[in-house]
């Protein structure tokens, strides 16, 4: 059995029980949640609840106990490797590839490609071995995966302490007139759509710094540095200021590609303690620009 308990937060109050659990559980679909509730596998504050539509209240504790399903199946998948050593593997995740199994995925995830020839450490979620941070399916770019328990622990600590530098490239709709700025707005779940995030009064603090690289006729090319790591943070923040990511299927108009790329990352190597940094190739659909001349944080630009 898979057993878990979740406390309902203020921004989750009023959600249907099934939607609350879909938002909290990894790799479980709404239909599976509904069957589990009706089958007697869910409780609220220690009392059995078989009503998927029951509204949860802040402070209630929702218990989940359901049969465990097979989680991971190794697959032969071509994955672009940027760097690999005994402790970590850094990949350039293609757009459209899911990082780990979840609701609605039928295998073929990045993790399942990696475990075909590697053993990855498991922490609190067996479906996410080695994973220390996340990228959405539609987002391309750098993802760091731990290969040892030591690396997993130390990298997670760096991410939690906000010591990791992450730089994204984003093409957004419309022209942003400011050359740089900071978006400081709390991000939380949309009460009506638990898989969608938004700027909400009860959300968690979130900050995104941006710099304009180039202005096109109807779009702006940005470098983006998230100072926090909320779900869909960049996508939500850019929509919030009226400039959604071009091609974003959830927060924008959609399109063939979503123009968000995890471009650069810097952190302390979990074994040596030395700062390392990596850069991913730019997807061919991004605008032509001298990206190599964009400085890392703290460095001077080579060109104005």
C-alpha positions in Angstrom: 0.0 0.0 0.0 1.0 3.6 -0.6 0.2 5.7 2.5 0.4 9.4 2.7 -1.3 12.2 4.7 -1.7 15.9 3.6 -2.8 18.9 5.5 -5.1 21.3 3.6 -3.6 24.7 3.3 -5.5 28.0 3.2 -5.2 28.4 -0.6 -6.6 24.8 -1.1 -9.7 25.3 1.1 -12.9 24.7 -0.9 -11.4 22.3 -3.4 -13.2 19.1 -4.2 -11.6 16.2 -2.4 -10.6 14.5 -5.7 -9.1 17.6 -7.1 -7.2 18.3 -3.9 -5.6 14.9 -4.1 -4.9 15.2 -7.8 -2.9 18.4 -7.0 -1.0 16.7 -4.1 -0.3 13.2 -5.5 2.4 12.6 -8.1 1.6 10.2 -10.9 -2.0 9.6 -10.0 -4.9 10.6 -12.4 -8.2 12.0 -11.3 -10.0 8.8 -12.3 -7.7 6.8 -10.1 -8.2 9.2 -7.3 -12.0 9.0 -7.7 -11.9 5.2 -7.6 -9.7 5.2 -4.5 -12.1 7.6 -2.7 -15.2 5.5 -3.6 -13.3 2.3 -2.7 -12.7 3.4 0.8 -9.0 4.3 0.6 -9.3 8.0 1.6 -10.0 9.6 5.0 -10.5 13.1 6.3 -9.3 13.8 9.8 -9.3 10.0 10.5 -12.8 9.5 9.2 -13.5 7.5 6.0 -14.8 9.6 3.2 -16.2 8.1 0.0 -17.4 11.4 -1.6 -15.1 12.7 -4.3 -17.1 16.0 -4.4 -16.7 16.7 -0.7 -15.1 20.2 -0.2 -12.0 20.2 2.0 -11.4 22.8 4.7 -8.2 24.4 5.8 -6.4 22.5 8.5 -8.1 19.1 7.7 -5.8 16.2 7.3 -6.5 14.0 4.3 -5.3 10.4 4.4 -4.5 8.3 1.3 -3.9 4.6 1.3 -4.0 2.9 -2.0 -2.4 -0.1 -3.8 1.1 0.7 -5.2 1.5 0.5 -8.9 4.7 -0.2 -10.9 6.5 3.1 -11.2 9.4 3.0 -13.6 10.2 0.9 -16.7 13.6 1.4 -18.3 13.4 2.7 -21.9 16.0 3.2 -24.7 15.6 7.0 -25.3 18.1 9.3 -26.9 18.9 12.0 -24.2 21.5 14.7 -25.0 24.1 14.6 -22.2 25.9 17.9 -21.4 28.1 16.4 -18.7 28.4 13.2 -16.6 30.7 12.1 -13.8 30.4 9.7 -10.9 28.1 12.1 -9.0 25.8 13.9 -11.5 24.5 13.8 -15.0 23.5 17.1 -16.7 21.1 16.7 -19.6 19.7 19.0 -22.2 16.0 18.0 -22.0 14.2 18.2 -25.3 10.9 20.1 -25.4 8.0 17.7 -25.2 9.8 15.2 -23.0 8.3 14.5 -19.5 10.9 14.3 -16.7 9.3 11.5 -14.6 6.1 9.4 -14.6 2.9 11.1 -13.7 -0.8 11.2 -14.5 -1.4 10.9 -18.2 2.1 9.7 -19.1 2.6 6.3 -20.7 6.3 5.8 -20.1 9.2 7.1 -22.1 10.1 9.7 -19.5 13.6 11.2 -19.1 14.1 9.3 -15.8 13.2 6.0 -17.5 15.7 6.7 -20.2 18.4 7.4 -17.7 17.8 4.3 -15.5 18.3 2.0 -18.5 22.1 2.3 -18.0 22.4 3.9 -14.6 21.3 3.4 -11.0 19.8 6.6 -9.6 19.2 7.2 -5.8 15.7 7.3 -4.4 14.6 9.8 -1.8 11.0 10.5 -0.8 9.4 9.7 -4.2 10.2 6.4 -6.0 8.9 7.9 -9.3 11.6 10.6 -9.2 15.0 8.9 -8.6 17.9 11.4 -8.7 15.6 14.4 -9.5 16.5 17.6 -7.6 14.6 20.1 -9.6 12.0 20.1 -12.4 11.3 21.3 -15.9 7.8 21.3 -17.4 7.2 19.0 -20.3 7.1 21.9 -22.8 10.3 23.5 -21.5 13.6 22.6 -23.0 17.1 22.8 -21.4 19.3 21.9 -18.6 18.3 19.4 -15.9 20.7 18.2 -13.2 20.2 14.6 -12.0 22.0 13.1 -9.0 23.6 9.7 -9.3 24.5 9.1 -5.6 22.7 9.6 -2.3 25.3 12.2 -1.3 24.8 14.2 -4.5 21.0 14.0 -4.1 21.2 15.3 -0.5 23.7 18.1 -1.2 22.0 19.3 -4.4 18.6 19.4 -2.8 20.1 21.4 0.0 21.5 23.9 -2.5 18.2 24.3 -4.3 16.4 24.7 -1.0 18.8 27.4 0.1 18.5 29.2 -3.3 22.2 28.9 -3.9 21.8 27.5 -7.4 21.9 30.1 -10.3 19.4 29.3 -13.1 19.1 31.4 -16.2 16.3 30.8 -18.7 15.6 32.3 -22.1 12.1 33.3 -22.9 10.4 34.9 -25.8 7.2 36.7 -24.6 4.3 38.2 -26.4 4.4 42.0 -26.8 7.1 44.6 -26.2 8.5 45.1 -22.7 9.8 48.7 -22.4 11.8 48.3 -19.2 15.3 47.0 -19.8 15.2 45.0 -16.6 12.8 44.3 -13.7 11.8 42.1 -10.8 8.4 40.4 -10.7 7.5 39.9 -7.0 4.1 38.1 -6.8 2.9 35.1 -4.8 2.2 31.9 -6.8 -0.4 29.3 -5.7 -2.9 26.9 -7.2 -6.0 28.1 -9.0 -8.9 27.0 -6.7 -11.0 26.2 -9.7 -8.3 24.4 -11.6 -5.9 22.6 -9.3 -3.4 21.8 -12.1 -3.1 25.4 -13.0 -1.1 28.0 -11.0 -1.7 31.7 -10.7 -0.8 34.8 -8.7 -3.0 34.4 -5.6 -3.2 36.3 -2.3 -2.5 33.1 -0.4 0.2 31.8 -2.7 3.8 31.2 -1.8 6.3 34.1 -2.2 7.9 34.1 -5.7 10.4 36.4 -7.4 11.6 36.4 -11.0 14.3 38.8 -12.3 14.3 39.6 -16.0 16.6 41.4 -18.5 15.6 42.4 -22.0 18.0 41.0 -24.6 16.1 42.0 -27.8 12.8 43.6 -28.8 11.1 42.3 -31.9 8.1 43.8 -33.7 5.6 41.9 -31.5 7.7 40.0 -29.0 10.5 40.5 -26.5 13.5 38.1 -25.9 14.3 37.9 -22.2 16.9 36.3 -19.9 15.1 35.2 -16.8 16.4 34.3 -13.4 14.0 32.8 -10.9 14.9 33.6 -7.3 12.4 31.0 -6.1 11.3 27.7 -7.5 7.5 27.6 -7.6 5.6 25.4 -10.0 5.1 27.2 -13.4 6.6 30.3 -11.8 8.1 31.9 -14.9 5.1 31.1 -17.0 2.7 32.5 -14.4 4.7 35.6 -13.7 5.0 36.5 -17.3 1.3 36.1 -17.9 0.7 38.2 -14.8 2.5 41.2 -16.3 0.7 40.8 -19.5 3.5 39.1 -21.5 2.9 35.4 -21.6 5.5 33.0 -23.1 5.1 32.6 -26.8 3.5 29.2 -27.5 2.6 28.5 -23.9 -0.4 26.1 -24.2 -1.6 26.7 -20.6 -1.0 30.3 -19.9 -0.8 31.7 -23.4 -2.1 31.1 -26.9 -0.2 27.8 -27.6 1.7 27.0 -30.7 4.2 24.6 -32.2 6.8 25.4 -29.6 6.8 27.0 -26.2 9.7 29.5 -26.2 11.1 28.8 -22.7 14.6 27.3 -22.4 16.6 26.4 -19.3 19.8 27.8 -20.7 22.4 28.1 -17.9 22.9 26.7 -14.5 25.7 27.1 -11.8 26.1 25.3 -8.5 28.6 23.7 -6.2 29.7 20.2 -7.3 28.3 17.8 -4.6 31.7 16.0 -4.3 34.4 18.6 -4.9 32.6 21.6 -3.6 33.8 23.7 -6.5 31.5 25.9 -8.5 30.6 24.4 -11.8 28.4 25.9 -14.5 26.8 24.6 -17.7 25.2 26.0 -20.8 22.8 24.3 -23.2 22.5 24.8 -26.9 19.8 27.2 -28.0 16.8 25.5 -29.7 16.8 26.3 -33.4 13.4 28.0 -33.3 14.6 30.7 -31.0 15.5 34.1 -32.5 19.0 34.7 -33.9 21.0 36.6 -31.2 24.6 36.7 -30.0 23.8 34.6 -26.9 27.4 33.8 -26.2 27.9 37.5 -25.4 25.3 37.6 -22.6 27.2 37.7 -19.3 26.7 35.4 -16.4 25.4 37.2 -13.2 28.2 39.2 -11.7 30.2 39.4 -15.0 30.5 42.3 -17.4 28.9 42.2 -20.8 31.3 41.9 -23.7 29.0 43.9 -25.9 26.4 46.6 -25.5 
